[in-house]
Structures are given as C-alpha cells and as structure tokens.
Amino acid sequence: MNAPMSFGRPRWLILPAVVLVATLGAICFDLLHHRRSSGIGDSDREAANRLPPPIVGAVGAPAPNVAPIEKETPPWESTPENTPNKGPGFVPAWQVQPAPPISHEWSRPQEPPNPITHRPPMTNPGGVNGARPERASR
C-alpha cells in the first residue's frame, strides 16, 4: 500500500511545452508591438505627429497651379463653332459625325399569368411532343 507515487513529468512532454511557450510568447510580443505602433492610448501630440500632412487646396479652394477644366461638349452636339482646334492629328467630332446614344425605352414588366387559373400551353417547340423516332435495334 505504500507504493511510491511519482509526480514527475515525462521527458517527451518537455519539448512540446517549450515550443508552446515560445510560440505564445512570440504571438504576445507581436500583438503588443502592433498595439504600440497603432497608436492606441497615444496622446494627442503623438497622434498628430503620426498623421500625414494636409493636402493643400482640399477644402474647396482651387489649387494655385491647376488650369480650370473646360466645359466639354458631347461629340454628337459638336459643331465647328463649339469645338476648339487641338492641333495636328486631332480630328474633331463634328467631322466624324458620331450618332447620338440610343435612348432605351424599356417596356413595363408584366406579371406572369397565375398557373392556377391559366393552364400553360401544352406545346413543346423544338421538342419531341411524344412523337419519338423508332429506336435502332441492337
């Protein structure tokens, strides 16, 4: 009854335990490192130093060195009077005379007939309709 009880750990368990502890340590270090660099808990001054500089003229005022955008004319409405000459190699749209875009007028969708009150047609266009050709004998 007085058998010696051993509370020692087997040797094969030591290596997986070391690998597990090292992996958990690397994960925790990585999480804490990213948390510090992401700015959680930073003061306002540290956060302001990390922001990119503001874009000049982004509030709505035009930038100083940007040319204004000229009004464009659709190609089917261009004429020699409203189309500027862009130089050699430029063919104005009034010479090409493109067609205006097709305006799509879609038909209104129709509700399909109720299959309970309307029997569907019993034709099978392109099918066999019961008139099958004779089978070839083996």
Summary of the structure (lengths in Angstrom):
residues: 138
radius of gyration: 40.0
end to end distance: 86.6
largest distance: 114.9
contacts: 138
relative contact order: 0.04
helix: 30%
strand: 0%
